[in-house]
Amino acid sequence: MTQYPPVTAEQLEALAHLAKQNGRNWKAWLSDLWTRAADPTMHGLRNSHGPSWLSQFSLSLKL
Protein backbone atom coordinates (compact mmCIF):
# COMPACT_ATOMS: atom_id res chain seq x y z
CA MET A 1 0.00 0.00 0.00
CA THR A 2 1.32 3.43 -0.95
CA GLN A 3 2.06 5.86 1.86
CA TYR A 4 0.89 9.42 1.26
CA PRO A 5 1.71 12.54 3.25
CA PRO A 6 -0.94 13.44 5.82
CA VAL A 7 -3.81 15.56 4.52
CA THR A 8 -3.54 19.02 6.05
CA ALA A 9 -6.36 20.65 7.99
CA GLU A 10 -6.77 23.16 5.14
CA GLN A 11 -7.03 20.36 2.56
CA LEU A 12 -9.46 18.39 4.70
CA GLU A 13 -11.64 21.47 5.18
CA ALA A 14 -11.61 22.10 1.42
CA LEU A 15 -12.55 18.46 0.75
CA ALA A 16 -15.42 18.63 3.25
CA HIS A 17 -16.68 21.86 1.67
CA LEU A 18 -16.48 20.35 -1.81
CA ALA A 19 -18.34 17.22 -0.66
CA LYS A 20 -21.06 19.32 0.97
CA GLN A 21 -21.53 21.39 -2.19
CA ASN A 22 -21.54 18.45 -4.60
CA GLY A 23 -23.14 15.60 -2.67
CA ARG A 24 -22.37 12.01 -3.49
CA ASN A 25 -20.63 12.95 -6.75
CA TRP A 26 -18.01 15.07 -5.01
CA LYS A 27 -15.12 12.84 -6.08
CA ALA A 28 -16.04 13.25 -9.76
CA TRP A 29 -16.21 17.00 -9.21
CA LEU A 30 -12.81 16.96 -7.49
CA SER A 31 -11.33 14.90 -10.30
CA ASP A 32 -12.50 17.58 -12.73
CA LEU A 33 -10.92 20.31 -10.57
CA TRP A 34 -7.69 18.34 -10.54
CA THR A 35 -7.74 18.05 -14.33
CA ARG A 36 -8.21 21.79 -14.76
CA ALA A 37 -5.94 22.76 -11.82
CA ALA A 38 -8.74 25.15 -10.88
CA ASP A 39 -8.12 25.37 -7.13
CA PRO A 40 -4.66 25.86 -5.57
CA THR A 41 -5.36 23.78 -2.45
CA MET A 42 -6.80 20.92 -4.46
CA HIS A 43 -4.03 21.21 -7.04
CA GLY A 44 -1.47 20.69 -4.30
CA LEU A 45 -3.38 17.66 -3.05
CA ARG A 46 -3.47 16.25 -6.57
CA ASN A 47 0.28 16.67 -6.91
CA SER A 48 1.05 15.04 -3.57
CA HIS A 49 -1.58 12.28 -3.52
CA GLY A 50 -2.96 11.66 -7.02
CA PRO A 51 -6.02 9.87 -8.40
CA SER A 52 -5.30 6.47 -6.85
CA TRP A 53 -5.43 8.09 -3.42
CA LEU A 54 -8.72 9.82 -4.28
CA SER A 55 -10.36 6.56 -5.33
CA GLN A 56 -9.68 4.96 -1.92
CA PHE A 57 -10.09 8.08 0.26
CA SER A 58 -13.15 8.29 2.48
CA LEU A 59 -14.03 11.68 3.89
CA SER A 60 -16.27 10.09 6.53
CA LEU A 61 -13.25 8.37 8.09
CA LYS A 62 -11.48 11.72 8.51
CA LEU A 63 -14.30 13.77 10.06
N, CA, C and O atoms as CSV, one atom per row, in Angstrom:
chain,resi,resn,atom,element,x,y,z
A,1,MET,N,N,0.841,-1.179,0.000
A,1,MET,CA,C,0.000,0.000,0.000
A,1,MET,C,C,0.889,1.246,0.000
A,1,MET,O,O,1.857,1.323,0.756
A,2,THR,N,N,0.562,2.196,-0.830
A,2,THR,CA,C,1.323,3.430,-0.949
A,2,THR,C,C,1.086,4.328,0.255
A,2,THR,O,O,-0.048,4.489,0.706
A,3,GLN,N,N,2.157,4.907,0.769
A,3,GLN,CA,C,2.056,5.860,1.865
A,3,GLN,C,C,2.016,7.269,1.298
A,3,GLN,O,O,2.871,7.647,0.497
A,4,TYR,N,N,1.037,8.035,1.706
A,4,TYR,CA,C,0.892,9.417,1.264
A,4,TYR,C,C,1.142,10.347,2.445
A,4,TYR,O,O,0.954,9.957,3.597
A,5,PRO,N,N,1.565,11.575,2.160
A,5,PRO,CA,C,1.708,12.543,3.249
A,5,PRO,C,C,0.350,12.779,3.912
A,5,PRO,O,O,-0.685,12.614,3.266
A,6,PRO,N,N,0.339,13.155,5.170
A,6,PRO,CA,C,-0.944,13.444,5.819
A,6,PRO,C,C,-1.671,14.592,5.104
A,6,PRO,O,O,-1.050,15.533,4.611
A,7,VAL,N,N,-2.984,14.485,5.067
A,7,VAL,CA,C,-3.815,15.558,4.515
A,7,VAL,C,C,-3.833,16.674,5.553
A,7,VAL,O,O,-4.089,16.426,6.731
A,8,THR,N,N,-3.564,17.897,5.120
A,8,THR,CA,C,-3.537,19.022,6.050
A,8,THR,C,C,-4.955,19.406,6.465
A,8,THR,O,O,-5.931,19.013,5.825
A,9,ALA,N,N,-5.052,20.170,7.532
A,9,ALA,CA,C,-6.358,20.648,7.990
A,9,ALA,C,C,-7.021,21.497,6.904
A,9,ALA,O,O,-8.230,21.401,6.694
A,10,GLU,N,N,-6.239,22.321,6.217
A,10,GLU,CA,C,-6.773,23.158,5.136
A,10,GLU,C,C,-7.308,22.292,3.997
A,10,GLU,O,O,-8.380,22.571,3.459
A,11,GLN,N,N,-6.574,21.247,3.626
A,11,GLN,CA,C,-7.028,20.357,2.557
A,11,GLN,C,C,-8.285,19.605,2.975
A,11,GLN,O,O,-9.222,19.467,2.188
A,12,LEU,N,N,-8.306,19.124,4.206
A,12,LEU,CA,C,-9.464,18.394,4.702
A,12,LEU,C,C,-10.702,19.283,4.739
A,12,LEU,O,O,-11.795,18.844,4.382
A,13,GLU,N,N,-10.532,20.517,5.166
A,13,GLU,CA,C,-11.640,21.468,5.182
A,13,GLU,C,C,-12.149,21.735,3.761
A,13,GLU,O,O,-13.356,21.807,3.530
A,14,ALA,N,N,-11.223,21.879,2.821
A,14,ALA,CA,C,-11.611,22.099,1.421
A,14,ALA,C,C,-12.332,20.877,0.856
A,14,ALA,O,O,-13.298,21.023,0.107
A,15,LEU,N,N,-11.878,19.687,1.202
A,15,LEU,CA,C,-12.546,18.464,0.755
A,15,LEU,C,C,-13.959,18.367,1.327
A,15,LEU,O,O,-14.899,18.022,0.611
A,16,ALA,N,N,-14.107,18.670,2.611
A,16,ALA,CA,C,-15.425,18.632,3.249
A,16,ALA,C,C,-16.365,19.643,2.612
A,16,ALA,O,O,-17.539,19.345,2.390
A,17,HIS,N,N,-15.865,20.826,2.319
A,17,HIS,CA,C,-16.675,21.859,1.673
A,17,HIS,C,C,-17.108,21.401,0.283
A,17,HIS,O,O,-18.271,21.553,-0.091
A,18,LEU,N,N,-16.191,20.850,-0.466
A,18,LEU,CA,C,-16.484,20.349,-1.810
A,18,LEU,C,C,-17.526,19.230,-1.752
A,18,LEU,O,O,-18.450,19.198,-2.565
A,19,ALA,N,N,-17.380,18.324,-0.802
A,19,ALA,CA,C,-18.336,17.224,-0.658
A,19,ALA,C,C,-19.723,17.754,-0.304
A,19,ALA,O,O,-20.728,17.274,-0.827
A,20,LYS,N,N,-19.773,18.738,0.581
A,20,LYS,CA,C,-21.061,19.317,0.973
A,20,LYS,C,C,-21.738,19.993,-0.212
A,20,LYS,O,O,-22.953,19.884,-0.377
A,21,GLN,N,N,-20.966,20.685,-1.031
A,21,GLN,CA,C,-21.526,21.389,-2.189
A,21,GLN,C,C,-21.984,20.441,-3.291
A,21,GLN,O,O,-22.948,20.738,-3.997
A,22,ASN,N,N,-21.305,19.301,-3.449
A,22,ASN,CA,C,-21.537,18.446,-4.605
A,22,ASN,C,C,-22.141,17.085,-4.289
A,22,ASN,O,O,-22.318,16.265,-5.190
A,23,GLY,N,N,-22.459,16.835,-3.031
A,23,GLY,CA,C,-23.136,15.598,-2.670
A,23,GLY,C,C,-22.331,14.349,-2.996
A,23,GLY,O,O,-21.101,14.356,-2.953
A,24,ARG,N,N,-23.036,13.293,-3.319
A,24,ARG,CA,C,-22.372,12.007,-3.493
A,24,ARG,C,C,-21.434,11.950,-4.691
A,24,ARG,O,O,-20.634,11.022,-4.799
A,25,ASN,N,N,-21.517,12.915,-5.580
A,25,ASN,CA,C,-20.632,12.947,-6.751
A,25,ASN,C,C,-19.418,13.850,-6.540
A,25,ASN,O,O,-18.799,14.293,-7.508
A,26,TRP,N,N,-19.078,14.124,-5.290
A,26,TRP,CA,C,-18.011,15.072,-5.014
A,26,TRP,C,C,-16.659,14.616,-5.550
A,26,TRP,O,O,-15.843,15.449,-5.941
A,27,LYS,N,N,-16.409,13.312,-5.574
A,27,LYS,CA,C,-15.120,12.838,-6.080
A,27,LYS,C,C,-14.986,13.093,-7.577
A,27,LYS,O,O,-13.900,13.424,-8.053
A,28,ALA,N,N,-16.068,12.943,-8.316
A,28,ALA,CA,C,-16.040,13.246,-9.759
A,28,ALA,C,C,-15.788,14.731,-9.960
A,28,ALA,O,O,-15.035,15.123,-10.852
A,29,TRP,N,N,-16.414,15.549,-9.138
A,29,TRP,CA,C,-16.208,16.999,-9.214
A,29,TRP,C,C,-14.754,17.339,-8.898
A,29,TRP,O,O,-14.142,18.158,-9.584
A,30,LEU,N,N,-14.205,16.715,-7.864
A,30,LEU,CA,C,-12.811,16.960,-7.490
A,30,LEU,C,C,-11.874,16.510,-8.604
A,30,LEU,O,O,-10.906,17.204,-8.914
A,31,SER,N,N,-12.145,15.377,-9.197
A,31,SER,CA,C,-11.325,14.896,-10.299
A,31,SER,C,C,-11.292,15.913,-11.436
A,31,SER,O,O,-10.250,16.124,-12.057
A,32,ASP,N,N,-12.433,16.542,-11.704
A,32,ASP,CA,C,-12.496,17.575,-12.731
A,32,ASP,C,C,-11.657,18.790,-12.323
A,32,ASP,O,O,-10.933,19.348,-13.148
A,33,LEU,N,N,-11.752,19.199,-11.062
A,33,LEU,CA,C,-10.924,20.311,-10.572
A,33,LEU,C,C,-9.442,19.992,-10.729
A,33,LEU,O,O,-8.651,20.851,-11.118
A,34,TRP,N,N,-9.076,18.755,-10.422
A,34,TRP,CA,C,-7.688,18.340,-10.544
A,34,TRP,C,C,-7.227,18.429,-11.992
A,34,TRP,O,O,-6.109,18.865,-12.263
A,35,THR,N,N,-8.077,18.021,-12.913
A,35,THR,CA,C,-7.737,18.051,-14.333
A,35,THR,C,C,-7.490,19.476,-14.807
A,35,THR,O,O,-6.568,19.731,-15.582
A,36,ARG,N,N,-8.312,20.395,-14.339
A,36,ARG,CA,C,-8.206,21.791,-14.756
A,36,ARG,C,C,-7.266,22.613,-13.878
A,36,ARG,O,O,-6.982,23.768,-14.192
A,37,ALA,N,N,-6.783,22.034,-12.788
A,37,ALA,CA,C,-5.939,22.760,-11.818
A,37,ALA,C,C,-6.623,24.060,-11.413
A,37,ALA,O,O,-5.991,25.115,-11.360
A,38,ALA,N,N,-7.922,23.974,-11.128
A,38,ALA,CA,C,-8.744,25.150,-10.884
A,38,ALA,C,C,-8.661,25.698,-9.458
A,38,ALA,O,O,-9.062,26.838,-9.220
A,39,ASP,N,N,-8.161,24.930,-8.525
A,39,ASP,CA,C,-8.115,25.365,-7.130
A,39,ASP,C,C,-6.731,25.066,-6.574
A,39,ASP,O,O,-6.287,23.919,-6.627
A,40,PRO,N,N,-6.037,26.070,-6.040
A,40,PRO,CA,C,-4.656,25.857,-5.572
A,40,PRO,C,C,-4.523,24.801,-4.476
A,40,PRO,O,O,-3.578,24.012,-4.501
A,41,THR,N,N,-5.441,24.769,-3.521
A,41,THR,CA,C,-5.364,23.780,-2.445
A,41,THR,C,C,-5.551,22.383,-3.004
A,41,THR,O,O,-4.813,21.462,-2.654
A,42,MET,N,N,-6.534,22.226,-3.870
A,42,MET,CA,C,-6.803,20.916,-4.455
A,42,MET,C,C,-5.722,20.523,-5.454
A,42,MET,O,O,-5.436,19.337,-5.625
A,43,HIS,N,N,-5.125,21.500,-6.107
A,43,HIS,CA,C,-4.033,21.214,-7.038
A,43,HIS,C,C,-2.837,20.633,-6.280
A,43,HIS,O,O,-2.196,19.687,-6.737
A,44,GLY,N,N,-2.551,21.212,-5.123
A,44,GLY,CA,C,-1.468,20.690,-4.295
A,44,GLY,C,C,-1.746,19.276,-3.826
A,44,GLY,O,O,-0.842,18.440,-3.786
A,45,LEU,N,N,-2.992,19.005,-3.471
A,45,LEU,CA,C,-3.381,17.665,-3.045
A,45,LEU,C,C,-3.244,16.681,-4.202
A,45,LEU,O,O,-2.801,15.548,-4.010
A,46,ARG,N,N,-3.620,17.110,-5.395
A,46,ARG,CA,C,-3.474,16.250,-6.570
A,46,ARG,C,C,-2.005,15.908,-6.784
A,46,ARG,O,O,-1.663,14.756,-7.051
A,47,ASN,N,N,-1.144,16.903,-6.669
A,47,ASN,CA,C,0.281,16.672,-6.910
A,47,ASN,C,C,0.905,15.755,-5.862
A,47,ASN,O,O,1.799,14.971,-6.181
A,48,SER,N,N,0.448,15.846,-4.626
A,48,SER,CA,C,1.051,15.037,-3.568
A,48,SER,C,C,0.409,13.663,-3.401
A,48,SER,O,O,1.056,12.732,-2.921
A,49,HIS,N,N,-0.862,13.527,-3.793
A,49,HIS,CA,C,-1.579,12.281,-3.518
A,49,HIS,C,C,-2.052,11.553,-4.776
A,49,HIS,O,O,-1.932,10.330,-4.850
A,50,GLY,N,N,-2.575,12.256,-5.745
A,50,GLY,CA,C,-2.957,11.655,-7.018
A,50,GLY,C,C,-4.294,10.930,-7.037
A,50,GLY,O,O,-4.944,10.778,-6.003
A,51,PRO,N,N,-4.701,10.483,-8.224
A,51,PRO,CA,C,-6.018,9.872,-8.404
A,51,PRO,C,C,-6.193,8.532,-7.706
A,51,PRO,O,O,-7.309,8.202,-7.305
A,52,SER,N,N,-5.138,7.752,-7.546
A,52,SER,CA,C,-5.304,6.467,-6.852
A,52,SER,C,C,-5.651,6.698,-5.381
A,52,SER,O,O,-6.422,5.937,-4.796
A,53,TRP,N,N,-5.084,7.743,-4.787
A,53,TRP,CA,C,-5.433,8.094,-3.420
A,53,TRP,C,C,-6.900,8.513,-3.337
A,53,TRP,O,O,-7.620,8.095,-2.430
A,54,LEU,N,N,-7.341,9.338,-4.288
A,54,LEU,CA,C,-8.720,9.820,-4.281
A,54,LEU,C,C,-9.709,8.667,-4.361
A,54,LEU,O,O,-10.740,8.690,-3.688
A,55,SER,N,N,-9.414,7.670,-5.166
A,55,SER,CA,C,-10.357,6.559,-5.327
A,55,SER,C,C,-10.556,5.771,-4.032
A,55,SER,O,O,-11.631,5.212,-3.814
A,56,GLN,N,N,-9.544,5.719,-3.177
A,56,GLN,CA,C,-9.679,4.964,-1.923
A,56,GLN,C,C,-9.947,5.845,-0.705
A,56,GLN,O,O,-10.207,5.323,0.379
A,57,PHE,N,N,-9.890,7.164,-0.859
A,57,PHE,CA,C,-10.087,8.080,0.258
A,57,PHE,C,C,-11.549,8.139,0.668
A,57,PHE,O,O,-12.436,8.189,-0.183
A,58,SER,N,N,-11.796,8.134,1.955
A,58,SER,CA,C,-13.154,8.291,2.484
A,58,SER,C,C,-13.167,9.478,3.425
A,58,SER,O,O,-12.498,9.471,4.459
A,59,LEU,N,N,-13.920,10.486,3.068
A,59,LEU,CA,C,-14.027,11.683,3.892
A,59,LEU,C,C,-14.660,11.343,5.235
A,59,LEU,O,O,-14.292,11.944,6.245
A,60,SER,N,N,-15.584,10.416,5.283
A,60,SER,CA,C,-16.274,10.089,6.531
A,60,SER,C,C,-15.302,9.526,7.573
A,60,SER,O,O,-15.540,9.669,8.772
A,61,LEU,N,N,-14.227,8.897,7.139
A,61,LEU,CA,C,-13.251,8.370,8.090
A,61,LEU,C,C,-12.385,9.461,8.701
A,61,LEU,O,O,-11.770,9.256,9.747
A,62,LYS,N,N,-12.335,10.627,8.047
A,62,LYS,CA,C,-11.479,11.721,8.512
A,62,LYS,C,C,-12.220,12.713,9.378
A,62,LYS,O,O,-11.583,13.448,10.132
A,63,LEU,N,N,-13.534,12.767,9.307
A,63,LEU,CA,C,-14.301,13.766,10.064
A,63,LEU,C,C,-14.710,13.266,11.417
A,63,LEU,O,O,-15.359,13.990,12.172
